[in-house]
Amino acid sequence: MASNRTRRIVKEIADIHSDTHSGITVEPAVSEDDFTHLRGSFPGPPGTPYEGGTYYVDVRIPTDYPFRPPAMKFETKVWHPNVSSQTGAICLDTLSTAWSPVLTIKSALLSLQSLLSTPEAKDPQDAEVASMLLHKPKEFHRVAQEWAVIHAGAPKKYAGEGSGGATDETLRQQELKLREDQEKEDLSKYDGYNKDLIDRFCSMGFDVDRVVSAFKFYGIDRMDGEDYELEEAYMGDVTARLLGEP
């Protein structure tokens, strides 16, 4: 008699087969009778360097599925900061801490498709790719498209010619988002204190984190993020703490 896990997997596969719109596919990877090792695929999302490619994913179903997520990794090589360019390992909350038994193999594959649309360089699986995305976004876009053509079967037109307008707009949006994310991350380091107030100590050669820690140690008022002149006693206390004096 089939286990509850097997029945659920069979139903999930049937539901995927009946969906003619998403482009998601799932089949047993080795044997038609083995539903613990599957092979899924999805099309590269439109408006991204991965558009036009087909991405295959190795799917391993744990014994306590659906209470634990399927183990997934890309079979298709992909240039993306949250996917290892060497092993296909994936950094995605949905496949770890954010997994829920109400999710399915299909929803997990859709999450991977969405991941290709929203690369997150701040939480990388591949540091080299993340660094390129942050510092050389045009080069990242070019390499990602090249890999889509070489490894995922994308038409060459997606690697440059014939889609320049959409590519430029996508790249502009990615650069804008990265810039905004960087600005938010930089401001978050100040923990609500005015940037100019903290930077007056940073100009002496101290790190932002150390200055903020010293401010918090002495309970210095954040003043709703407004700049103001510290009392002389506080100036001395903070400076002494930063210098390591008692």
C-alpha positions in Angstrom: 0.0 0.0 0.0 1.3 3.4 -1.0 2.4 5.6 1.9 0.8 9.0 2.6 4.0 10.6 1.3 3.9 8.7 -2.0 0.2 9.5 -2.5 0.8 13.2 -2.0 3.8 13.2 -4.4 1.8 11.4 -7.1 -1.0 13.9 -6.7 1.4 16.8 -6.8 2.9 15.5 -10.1 -0.5 15.0 -11.6 -1.4 18.6 -10.6 1.7 19.8 -12.4 0.9 17.8 -15.5 -2.6 19.3 -15.6 -1.1 22.9 -15.5 -0.5 24.0 -19.1 0.4 27.6 -18.3 3.3 27.7 -15.8 5.8 25.7 -17.9 6.7 23.7 -14.7 7.5 20.0 -15.3 8.3 17.2 -12.9 9.1 13.5 -13.6 10.7 10.6 -11.7 14.5 11.0 -12.3 15.5 7.4 -12.4 12.6 5.0 -12.2 8.9 5.5 -12.9 8.3 3.8 -9.5 10.7 5.9 -7.5 9.0 9.1 -6.3 11.8 10.1 -3.9 14.1 11.3 -6.7 12.6 13.6 -9.2 13.7 16.0 -12.0 11.9 19.3 -12.3 12.2 22.1 -14.8 10.9 25.6 -15.4 11.4 28.3 -18.1 13.7 31.3 -17.4 11.6 34.2 -16.3 10.9 36.9 -18.9 12.8 40.2 -18.7 15.8 38.6 -17.1 19.2 37.3 -18.5 17.7 33.8 -18.1 14.8 34.4 -20.5 14.4 31.7 -23.2 16.3 29.0 -21.3 15.0 25.9 -19.6 16.4 25.2 -16.1 16.5 21.6 -14.8 16.5 20.9 -11.0 17.4 17.7 -9.1 14.7 17.1 -6.5 15.2 14.6 -3.6 12.2 14.0 -1.4 13.0 13.3 2.3 11.3 10.5 4.3 9.3 13.0 6.4 8.0 15.1 3.5 6.0 17.4 3.5 7.1 18.3 7.0 10.7 18.8 5.7 11.4 20.5 2.4 12.6 18.7 -0.7 16.4 19.0 -1.3 16.9 20.8 -4.6 19.9 21.8 -6.6 20.2 23.1 -10.2 21.4 20.6 -12.8 21.6 23.4 -15.3 24.5 25.7 -14.7 23.3 29.1 -13.9 25.2 32.4 -13.2 23.3 33.8 -10.2 24.5 35.0 -6.8 22.2 32.6 -4.8 23.1 29.5 -6.8 26.6 27.9 -6.7 28.1 28.1 -10.2 30.0 25.0 -9.4 27.6 22.6 -7.7 24.1 24.1 -8.3 23.5 24.4 -4.5 20.7 27.0 -3.8 20.4 29.6 -1.1 16.6 30.1 -0.6 14.5 30.4 2.6 11.6 28.5 1.0 13.8 25.4 0.9 15.0 25.7 4.5 13.7 27.9 7.4 10.6 29.2 5.5 9.3 25.8 4.4 5.8 24.9 5.4 3.9 21.6 4.9 1.3 23.5 2.9 3.9 24.2 0.2 4.5 21.8 -2.7 7.1 20.7 -5.2 5.5 23.0 -7.7 5.5 26.0 -5.4 9.2 25.3 -4.6 10.0 25.3 -8.3 8.1 28.5 -8.8 10.1 30.0 -5.9 13.3 29.1 -7.8 12.0 30.7 -10.9 11.2 33.8 -8.9 14.7 33.7 -7.4 16.2 34.1 -10.9 14.1 37.3 -11.2 15.3 38.7 -7.9 19.0 38.0 -7.3 20.1 38.9 -3.7 23.7 39.7 -3.6 23.7 40.4 0.2 22.9 36.7 1.0 25.0 34.9 -1.6 25.6 31.2 -2.3 28.3 32.2 -4.8 30.5 35.0 -3.6 32.2 35.6 -7.0 28.9 36.0 -8.8 27.6 38.3 -6.0 30.6 40.5 -6.2 30.2 40.9 -9.9 26.5 41.8 -9.5 27.4 44.4 -6.9 30.4 46.0 -8.6 30.0 45.2 -12.3 26.3 44.7 -13.0 26.6 45.0 -16.7 29.2 42.3 -16.8 27.0 40.1 -14.6 24.1 40.6 -17.0 26.3 39.7 -19.9 27.7 36.5 -18.3 24.3 35.4 -17.1 22.9 35.7 -20.6 25.9 33.8 -22.1 25.4 31.0 -19.6 21.7 30.9 -20.5 22.6 30.4 -24.1 25.3 27.8 -23.5 23.8 25.8 -20.7 20.0 26.4 -20.7 19.4 26.5 -24.5 18.3 30.1 -24.6 18.2 31.7 -28.2 21.2 33.8 -28.9 19.0 36.9 -29.4 18.6 36.9 -25.6 22.4 37.4 -25.3 22.2 40.9 -26.7 20.9 41.7 -30.1 17.2 41.9 -30.6 16.3 42.6 -27.0 18.4 45.6 -26.1 15.6 47.8 -24.9 14.2 45.3 -22.4 17.7 44.3 -21.3 18.7 47.9 -20.7 15.6 48.6 -18.7 16.0 45.4 -16.6 19.6 46.3 -15.9 18.7 49.8 -14.9 16.1 48.5 -12.5 18.6 46.0 -11.0 21.2 48.7 -10.5 18.6 51.0 -8.9 17.5 48.3 -6.5 21.1 47.4 -5.6 21.8 51.0 -4.9 18.7 51.4 -2.7 19.5 48.2 -0.8 23.1 49.4 -0.3 21.9 52.7 1.1 19.4 51.1 3.4 22.1 48.7 4.7 24.5 51.5 5.2 22.0 53.6 7.2 20.9 50.6 9.3 24.4 50.5 10.7 23.7 53.8 12.5 20.9 52.2 14.5 18.7 55.3 14.5 21.5 57.8 15.3 22.2 60.7 13.0 24.8 59.7 10.4 26.7 63.0 10.7 26.8 62.7 14.5 28.3 59.2 14.3 30.6 60.1 11.4 32.3 62.8 13.5 33.8 60.0 15.5 34.4 57.8 12.5 36.5 60.6 11.0 38.9 59.8 13.9 39.4 56.4 12.4 36.8 54.4 14.4 34.3 52.0 12.8 30.6 52.8 12.7 29.8 49.7 14.7 32.2 50.6 17.5 30.9 54.2 17.7 27.3 53.1 17.8 28.1 50.6 20.5 29.7 53.3 22.6 26.7 55.6 22.1 24.4 52.8 23.2 26.6 51.9 26.2 26.3 55.5 27.6 22.6 55.7 26.7 23.1 58.7 24.4 19.7 60.0 23.0 19.0 59.2 19.4 17.0 62.5 19.1 14.8 60.9 16.4 17.8 60.8 14.1 18.5 64.5 14.3 22.0 65.9 14.4 23.1 67.8 17.6 26.2 68.7 19.6 27.0 66.2 22.3 27.8 67.4 25.8 31.5 67.6 26.5 31.3 64.9 29.2 29.7 62.5 26.7 32.3 63.4 24.1 35.0 62.5 26.5 33.3 59.2 27.7 32.7 58.0 24.1 36.2 58.9 23.0 37.8 57.1 26.0 35.7 54.0 25.4 36.7 54.0 21.7 40.3 54.3 22.7 40.0 51.5 25.2 40.5 53.6 28.2 38.7 52.6 31.5 
